[in-house]
Amino acid sequence: MAKTALKNKAAAKPKFKVRAYTRCQVCGRPHSVYRKFGL
C-alpha cells in the first residue's frame, strides 16, 4: 500500500496539469489503474 502522504499528494490539484496522475482508490497503486473503475 502507498504512503498516506503520496495518496494526498496525488489527490491535490497540481500547479501544472501534466503533474497529475491516477492512483488506485483502494490501495493507492500508481500504475496499472483502470480510470473507469478507479482500481
PyMOL Python script that loads the backbone (N, CA, C, O; Angstrom):
from pymol import cmd

cmd.read_pdbstr("""\
ATOM      1  N   MET A   1       0.831  -1.184   0.000  1.00  0.00           N
ATOM      2  CA  MET A   1       0.000   0.000   0.000  1.00  0.00           C
ATOM      3  C   MET A   1       0.876   1.248   0.000  1.00  0.00           C
ATOM      4  O   MET A   1       1.992   1.256   0.519  1.00  0.00           O
ATOM      5  N   ALA A   2       0.328   2.298  -0.601  1.00  0.00           N
ATOM      6  CA  ALA A   2       1.064   3.549  -0.710  1.00  0.00           C
ATOM      7  C   ALA A   2       1.011   4.329   0.598  1.00  0.00           C
ATOM      8  O   ALA A   2       0.103   4.152   1.410  1.00  0.00           O
ATOM      9  N   LYS A   3       1.998   5.188   0.784  1.00  0.00           N
ATOM     10  CA  LYS A   3       2.002   6.052   1.962  1.00  0.00           C
ATOM     11  C   LYS A   3       0.854   7.047   1.852  1.00  0.00           C
ATOM     12  O   LYS A   3       0.472   7.452   0.754  1.00  0.00           O
ATOM     13  N   THR A   4       0.319   7.429   2.979  1.00  0.00           N
ATOM     14  CA  THR A   4      -0.790   8.380   3.014  1.00  0.00           C
ATOM     15  C   THR A   4      -0.392   9.704   2.381  1.00  0.00           C
ATOM     16  O   THR A   4      -1.205  10.343   1.714  1.00  0.00           O
ATOM     17  N   ALA A   5       0.852  10.120   2.586  1.00  0.00           N
ATOM     18  CA  ALA A   5       1.334  11.387   2.029  1.00  0.00           C
ATOM     19  C   ALA A   5       1.284  11.370   0.503  1.00  0.00           C
ATOM     20  O   ALA A   5       0.932  12.373  -0.118  1.00  0.00           O
ATOM     21  N   LEU A   6       1.636  10.230  -0.107  1.00  0.00           N
ATOM     22  CA  LEU A   6       1.626  10.131  -1.566  1.00  0.00           C
ATOM     23  C   LEU A   6       0.206  10.098  -2.117  1.00  0.00           C
ATOM     24  O   LEU A   6      -0.053  10.621  -3.200  1.00  0.00           O
ATOM     25  N   LYS A   7      -0.718   9.482  -1.371  1.00  0.00           N
ATOM     26  CA  LYS A   7      -2.128   9.481  -1.779  1.00  0.00           C
ATOM     27  C   LYS A   7      -2.665  10.910  -1.771  1.00  0.00           C
ATOM     28  O   LYS A   7      -3.343  11.332  -2.708  1.00  0.00           O
ATOM     29  N   ASN A   8      -2.356  11.654  -0.700  1.00  0.00           N
ATOM     30  CA  ASN A   8      -2.816  13.038  -0.581  1.00  0.00           C
ATOM     31  C   ASN A   8      -2.197  13.917  -1.654  1.00  0.00           C
ATOM     32  O   ASN A   8      -2.861  14.793  -2.208  1.00  0.00           O
ATOM     33  N   LYS A   9      -0.924  13.684  -1.945  1.00  0.00           N
ATOM     34  CA  LYS A   9      -0.211  14.454  -2.962  1.00  0.00           C
ATOM     35  C   LYS A   9      -0.858  14.262  -4.337  1.00  0.00           C
ATOM     36  O   LYS A   9      -1.008  15.219  -5.096  1.00  0.00           O
ATOM     37  N   ALA A  10      -1.237  13.027  -4.649  1.00  0.00           N
ATOM     38  CA  ALA A  10      -1.866  12.720  -5.932  1.00  0.00           C
ATOM     39  C   ALA A  10      -3.277  13.306  -6.010  1.00  0.00           C
ATOM     40  O   ALA A  10      -3.741  13.666  -7.092  1.00  0.00           O
ATOM     41  N   ALA A  11      -3.950  13.400  -4.878  1.00  0.00           N
ATOM     42  CA  ALA A  11      -5.321  13.918  -4.848  1.00  0.00           C
ATOM     43  C   ALA A  11      -5.369  15.440  -4.969  1.00  0.00           C
ATOM     44  O   ALA A  11      -6.368  15.998  -5.421  1.00  0.00           O
ATOM     45  N   ALA A  12      -4.294  16.105  -4.566  1.00  0.00           N
ATOM     46  CA  ALA A  12      -4.258  17.571  -4.610  1.00  0.00           C
ATOM     47  C   ALA A  12      -4.175  18.074  -6.047  1.00  0.00           C
ATOM     48  O   ALA A  12      -3.630  17.399  -6.921  1.00  0.00           O
ATOM     49  N   LYS A  13      -4.718  19.262  -6.282  1.00  0.00           N
ATOM     50  CA  LYS A  13      -4.671  19.853  -7.619  1.00  0.00           C
ATOM     51  C   LYS A  13      -3.250  20.351  -7.883  1.00  0.00           C
ATOM     52  O   LYS A  13      -2.728  21.170  -7.126  1.00  0.00           O
ATOM     53  N   PRO A  14      -2.621  19.858  -8.959  1.00  0.00           N
ATOM     54  CA  PRO A  14      -1.235  20.251  -9.233  1.00  0.00           C
ATOM     55  C   PRO A  14      -1.134  21.650  -9.837  1.00  0.00           C
ATOM     56  O   PRO A  14      -2.100  22.175 -10.390  1.00  0.00           O
ATOM     57  N   LYS A  15       0.035  22.233  -9.722  1.00  0.00           N
ATOM     58  CA  LYS A  15       0.288  23.553 -10.293  1.00  0.00           C
ATOM     59  C   LYS A  15       0.207  23.487 -11.819  1.00  0.00           C
ATOM     60  O   LYS A  15      -0.268  24.421 -12.464  1.00  0.00           O
ATOM     61  N   PHE A  16       0.673  22.379 -12.383  1.00  0.00           N
ATOM     62  CA  PHE A  16       0.622  22.156 -13.826  1.00  0.00           C
ATOM     63  C   PHE A  16      -0.127  20.854 -14.093  1.00  0.00           C
ATOM     64  O   PHE A  16       0.070  19.876 -13.371  1.00  0.00           O
ATOM     65  N   LYS A  17      -0.984  20.823 -15.119  1.00  0.00           N
ATOM     66  CA  LYS A  17      -1.828  19.657 -15.403  1.00  0.00           C
ATOM     67  C   LYS A  17      -1.034  18.384 -15.663  1.00  0.00           C
ATOM     68  O   LYS A  17      -1.494  17.291 -15.330  1.00  0.00           O
ATOM     69  N   VAL A  18       0.152  18.509 -16.254  1.00  0.00           N
ATOM     70  CA  VAL A  18       0.950  17.312 -16.571  1.00  0.00           C
ATOM     71  C   VAL A  18       1.472  16.605 -15.322  1.00  0.00           C
ATOM     72  O   VAL A  18       1.908  15.456 -15.401  1.00  0.00           O
ATOM     73  N   ARG A  19       1.433  17.268 -14.189  1.00  0.00           N
ATOM     74  CA  ARG A  19       1.898  16.649 -12.939  1.00  0.00           C
ATOM     75  C   ARG A  19       0.849  15.721 -12.323  1.00  0.00           C
ATOM     76  O   ARG A  19       1.157  14.960 -11.406  1.00  0.00           O
ATOM     77  N   ALA A  20      -0.375  15.780 -12.819  1.00  0.00           N
ATOM     78  CA  ALA A  20      -1.452  14.944 -12.275  1.00  0.00           C
ATOM     79  C   ALA A  20      -1.292  13.502 -12.741  1.00  0.00           C
ATOM     80  O   ALA A  20      -0.877  13.256 -13.873  1.00  0.00           O
ATOM     81  N   TYR A  21      -1.622  12.546 -11.867  1.00  0.00           N
ATOM     82  CA  TYR A  21      -1.604  11.133 -12.238  1.00  0.00           C
ATOM     83  C   TYR A  21      -2.636  10.394 -11.418  1.00  0.00           C
ATOM     84  O   TYR A  21      -3.023  10.832 -10.335  1.00  0.00           O
ATOM     85  N   THR A  22      -3.075   9.269 -11.945  1.00  0.00           N
ATOM     86  CA  THR A  22      -4.118   8.489 -11.276  1.00  0.00           C
ATOM     87  C   THR A  22      -3.508   7.482 -10.314  1.00  0.00           C
ATOM     88  O   THR A  22      -2.411   6.972 -10.543  1.00  0.00           O
ATOM     89  N   ARG A  23      -4.224   7.205  -9.248  1.00  0.00           N
ATOM     90  CA  ARG A  23      -3.841   6.167  -8.290  1.00  0.00           C
ATOM     91  C   ARG A  23      -5.067   5.319  -8.005  1.00  0.00           C
ATOM     92  O   ARG A  23      -6.200   5.785  -8.125  1.00  0.00           O
ATOM     93  N   CYS A  24      -4.834   4.083  -7.630  1.00  0.00           N
ATOM     94  CA  CYS A  24      -5.921   3.183  -7.241  1.00  0.00           C
ATOM     95  C   CYS A  24      -6.610   3.763  -6.003  1.00  0.00           C
ATOM     96  O   CYS A  24      -5.951   4.184  -5.052  1.00  0.00           O
ATOM     97  N   GLN A  25      -7.952   3.777  -6.030  1.00  0.00           N
ATOM     98  CA  GLN A  25      -8.713   4.328  -4.904  1.00  0.00           C
ATOM     99  C   GLN A  25      -8.630   3.430  -3.675  1.00  0.00           C
ATOM    100  O   GLN A  25      -8.794   3.900  -2.549  1.00  0.00           O
ATOM    101  N   VAL A  26      -8.377   2.139  -3.886  1.00  0.00           N
ATOM    102  CA  VAL A  26      -8.351   1.171  -2.793  1.00  0.00           C
ATOM    103  C   VAL A  26      -6.979   1.100  -2.130  1.00  0.00           C
ATOM    104  O   VAL A  26      -6.859   1.272  -0.917  1.00  0.00           O
ATOM    105  N   CYS A  27      -5.934   0.842  -2.941  1.00  0.00           N
ATOM    106  CA  CYS A  27      -4.609   0.606  -2.354  1.00  0.00           C
ATOM    107  C   CYS A  27      -3.607   1.729  -2.623  1.00  0.00           C
ATOM    108  O   CYS A  27      -2.561   1.781  -1.977  1.00  0.00           O
ATOM    109  N   GLY A  28      -3.908   2.629  -3.566  1.00  0.00           N
ATOM    110  CA  GLY A  28      -3.002   3.738  -3.834  1.00  0.00           C
ATOM    111  C   GLY A  28      -1.935   3.436  -4.867  1.00  0.00           C
ATOM    112  O   GLY A  28      -1.015   4.231  -5.054  1.00  0.00           O
ATOM    113  N   ARG A  29      -2.044   2.288  -5.548  1.00  0.00           N
ATOM    114  CA  ARG A  29      -1.066   1.899  -6.562  1.00  0.00           C
ATOM    115  C   ARG A  29      -1.031   2.947  -7.681  1.00  0.00           C
ATOM    116  O   ARG A  29      -2.090   3.336  -8.172  1.00  0.00           O
ATOM    117  N   PRO A  30       0.164   3.420  -8.102  1.00  0.00           N
ATOM    118  CA  PRO A  30       0.252   4.499  -9.076  1.00  0.00           C
ATOM    119  C   PRO A  30       0.179   4.079 -10.544  1.00  0.00           C
ATOM    120  O   PRO A  30      -0.087   4.917 -11.406  1.00  0.00           O
ATOM    121  N   HIS A  31       0.410   2.791 -10.848  1.00  0.00           N
ATOM    122  CA  HIS A  31       0.363   2.337 -12.241  1.00  0.00           C
ATOM    123  C   HIS A  31      -0.577   1.143 -12.366  1.00  0.00           C
ATOM    124  O   HIS A  31      -0.958   0.531 -11.368  1.00  0.00           O
ATOM    125  N   SER A  32      -0.948   0.818 -13.615  1.00  0.00           N
ATOM    126  CA  SER A  32      -1.921  -0.255 -13.879  1.00  0.00           C
ATOM    127  C   SER A  32      -3.250   0.047 -13.201  1.00  0.00           C
ATOM    128  O   SER A  32      -3.790  -0.787 -12.473  1.00  0.00           O
ATOM    129  N   VAL A  33      -3.773   1.246 -13.444  1.00  0.00           N
ATOM    130  CA  VAL A  33      -5.031   1.674 -12.828  1.00  0.00           C
ATOM    131  C   VAL A  33      -6.083   1.871 -13.912  1.00  0.00           C
ATOM    132  O   VAL A  33      -5.837   2.556 -14.905  1.00  0.00           O
ATOM    133  N   TYR A  34      -7.271   1.262 -13.718  1.00  0.00           N
ATOM    134  CA  TYR A  34      -8.395   1.476 -14.620  1.00  0.00           C
ATOM    135  C   TYR A  34      -9.082   2.771 -14.209  1.00  0.00           C
ATOM    136  O   TYR A  34      -9.648   2.848 -13.118  1.00  0.00           O
ATOM    137  N   ARG A  35      -9.044   3.775 -15.053  1.00  0.00           N
ATOM    138  CA  ARG A  35      -9.681   5.051 -14.712  1.00  0.00           C
ATOM    139  C   ARG A  35     -11.187   4.897 -14.539  1.00  0.00           C
ATOM    140  O   ARG A  35     -11.796   5.518 -13.668  1.00  0.00           O
ATOM    141  N   LYS A  36     -11.776   4.051 -15.391  1.00  0.00           N
ATOM    142  CA  LYS A  36     -13.226   3.847 -15.367  1.00  0.00           C
ATOM    143  C   LYS A  36     -13.714   3.373 -13.994  1.00  0.00           C
ATOM    144  O   LYS A  36     -14.769   3.798 -13.524  1.00  0.00           O
ATOM    145  N   PHE A  37     -12.947   2.500 -13.364  1.00  0.00           N
ATOM    146  CA  PHE A  37     -13.339   1.926 -12.077  1.00  0.00           C
ATOM    147  C   PHE A  37     -12.576   2.515 -10.895  1.00  0.00           C
ATOM    148  O   PHE A  37     -12.985   2.338  -9.747  1.00  0.00           O
ATOM    149  N   GLY A  38     -11.473   3.212 -11.162  1.00  0.00           N
ATOM    150  CA  GLY A  38     -10.662   3.766 -10.086  1.00  0.00           C
ATOM    151  C   GLY A  38      -9.871   2.701  -9.349  1.00  0.00           C
ATOM    152  O   GLY A  38      -9.465   2.897  -8.203  1.00  0.00           O
ATOM    153  N   LEU A  39      -9.652   1.557 -10.023  1.00  0.00           N
ATOM    154  CA  LEU A  39      -8.926   0.437  -9.409  1.00  0.00           C
ATOM    155  C   LEU A  39      -7.714   0.069 -10.232  1.00  0.00           C
ATOM    156  O   LEU A  39      -6.980  -0.852  -9.873  1.00  0.00           O
TER     157      LEU A  39
END
""", "prot")
cmd.dss("prot")
cmd.show_as("cartoon", "prot")
cmd.util.cbc("prot")
cmd.orient("prot")
